Amino acid sequence: MDNLQLQRILNDKLSPELIKDYAPNGLQIEGSKTIRKIVTGVTASQGLIDKAIELGADAILVHHGYFWKGEPEPIVGMKGRRIRSLIKNDINLYGYHLPLDIHPELGNNARLAQLLDIEVEGGLEGHAQSVAMYGRLKQAVNGVEFAKRIDKALEREPLHIAPENADKLIETVGWCTGGGQDYIQLAADKGLDAFISGEISERTTFVAREQDIHYFSAGHHATERYGIKALGEWLAKEHGLDVTFVDINNPV
């Protein structure tokens, strides 16, 4: 497949033009015109690039790519080494950030809901492009039971901050994969029983305790493995591409 054709396929599926993002979505580093082998992963780290080289990949497709707003522009140091590795080995780099978070089928939020058996009810921000979601469990559970469910699904024990009423049952849940901890306020305003994100801030603890909402920090990387994996599986199934998901462990 042609590398620009692949970008068109991904853009048609994820519609990056519909959302304002913090980094460019699509082809970020151009490599070989012909793509036969794709490696997918959460972040375009040196470890993922090295594995792609080892596997003979023509393209890397990630959730966290390069050229973030506000980062230093010179291509030196770590950034220089990564980009040199890609160019030297003629590897294309594609990155899709918020479009992959919010996609209703392949997105990180959608996949997390499936893993945790949450019925999606809508966007927490009240519109179709919301990067935080809310939904409902089929049966109410307590905080300890829900933490165990997250641990089993993500293979990562979450940090659980219980409200002052620690025995409060959980039926309604809000969530935002990755660094979405501050959406807990919207979840509390909506009267939800619990909120999940990847990361936690110092202030999150007090919001949970004082606003009667369970909070679960399940890991930025762990909550965002599944969208990029699903996107690669979709490319393989629908377009016959050779795709391998590589999970570079990250405890954050």
N, C-alpha and C positions, 0 to 999 in steps of 0.2 A: 504493500500500500504506500502511496505517496504521503510524505510527511504533512503537507498542507491539506490533503484530503482527510487525514486523521484529525487535524484540528477542526475542520468543518463538521465532521461527524460528532466530535465532542461538544462543539459549540451548539450544534442543533439540539443535542440531548440536554445540555445543562443551562443554556440560555444566559451566559454571563453578562450580556448587554442589559439585562433587566435589573441588575443590582450594583450599587456602588461598593467598591471593594478597596482593600488596603494594598493590593499588589495586582499586577497584570495577570489576567486569566488567559490561558491558551499556551501557545508555543513561546517559551521564554529564551531558550538557547537552541539555535538551529544546527542540526547535524546532517546525517545521511538523508538523501531524498527518498530512499526506499526503506520502508520499515517492515521488518520480518519478525522481530522479537521485541516485546515490551516488558519492562519490569515496572511494577507498581509498588508504592510504599507511602508511608505517611509524610515523611520529610526528606527533602533532597540533601541528606547529609553525605559526608565523604564515604561513610560506611556503605550507604545504599549505592552510591556511584561505583565504588570498588566492586560490589557484588554484581552490579549490572555489567561491568566490564568483564568480570569472570564468566558471566553467563552469555556473553556475546550479544548483548542487547543493542538495538538501534535506537531505542527510545526509553525514557523514564517518565512515568506519569505519577504525579504526587499531589497531595493536598497542600503541603507547605513548600512552595517553591522559593523564588528569589525576588529581589528588587522591591522590598517593602517600603511603604511611605515612611520617610523620616530616618531611614538607615543611611549610613555613609555611602556616598556614590562611588568612590574609587574601587576598582576591582583589584584589590591587594589582599595579602594575608590569606585567611581562611577562604574568603569568597574567591580570591584569585586562584587558589589551588583547586577548588571545586570546579570552577568554570574551565580552567586549563584542562582538567581531566576529561570533562565532557567534550571539549573541542578537539583535543588530541585524539580521542577515541571515536569521533564522529557520531556522538550520541545526542539525539534531540531531548530536550527537557520541556515537558508540559506541566503546568501547575493550575489547579482549580481550587480556589479557597472557598469563599462564601457560597458560590453556586453549588458546590458539592455538599456544604452543610445543609442547605435548605431543600435540595431536590426531593420531591415527595416519594420517589421510588428508590433511588440509589443513595440518597443523602445520609450523612452521618446521623442526623436526628431521626430520620425514618428507620434506619437500621437499628439504632439503639432502642427505639420503641418496640421493634420486633423482638429483639433479644430479651427484653424485660417484660414482654407480654402486656404492653400498654396500648390501649385503643386510642388512637390519635383523634382529638376533637377539634384542634385548630391551632392557629398561631397565637402565641402569647402577646404579641404586639398588635394583634387585631387586623393583620393584613396577610396577603398570600406570600409575601417575601420575608416574613418574620423569621429571624434566626433563632428564636426560642419557641418551643411548642408546649402544648399541654394536652392531657388526656386522662384516661381513667383505667384503673385496674378492674379486672373481672370480679375480683374478690378482695375486700379490704384485708390488709396485713399490718402487723406492727413494725416498728422501725428496725428491730433486730432481724426479723424475717426478711424484710426488703433488702437490708444490707447483705444478707446471705445470698439473695437472688442476684444482686449485682456482682458479688464476688464470683459466683458460679458462672455467670454469663460472660464476664470480662476477664476472668482469671486474675483479678486484682481486687484486694480487699479495700473497700472504700472507707474514707474518713466520714463518720456519721456524727453530725451535730444535732442533737435532739432539742426540741423546744422545751420550755419549762414543764409542760405536761408531756413527759417522756412516753407515757403510755398511749398517747394519741394515735389512733389507727390511721393508716394511709389508704385512701381510695383514689383521690385526685392527685395528679403529679404534673409538674412542669419540668422541662429540661432544656439544656443547651449544651451541646458537646463542646469540648475545648475550654477556652477561657471565657465562659459565659456566666461566671458566678454572680455578677451584679444584676442579672435578670431575676434573682431571687426576690427582689423588691416587687416586681410585677406579679410574680407568683403569689407573694403574700397579699398584695392588694386584691388579687382575684379570689383569695380565700382558699387556695390550694393546700393540700395536706403536706406535700413534700416537693422539694426541688432538687434536681441533679445537674451537676456540671462537671467539667474535667478538673478545673482548678478552684482553689479557695483563696480568699484574702482574709486578712485579720478581721476586717469589719463584718465579713459574712457570718461569723460565729454569733455575733450579737443580734444581727437581723433575725437569724433562725430562732435564737432563744427568746427574744423579746416579741416576735411577731407570730409565734405559735405555728411554726412550720419546720418540719424535718428537713435537714440538708444533707446531701451526700456528695462528697468530692471523690470522683471515681477515676481521675487521671486524665490529663489532656490527651496523651498518646493513646491510652486504652480506649477512651470514648470515641476516638476518630480513626481507628483501624478499619472500620467496617464499610464506610462509604467508598473509599478508594479501592478496597478489595472488591466490592460489589460492582464498581464501575469497570474494573478490569475483567471481571467475569462476564459482564454484559458485552464488552467488546469481543471477547472470545466467542461467546454464543451467537451474537447477532452478526458479526463481521468476520468470523473465522480467523482471528488473530491469535498468535502465540503469546500468551500473557502469563507472567509469573509474579505472584505477590511475595514480597520480601519484607518481613517484619524485623526492623532493627530495634531491639528493645530499648525502651526509654521509661524510667520509673516515674517521670513527672506526670 
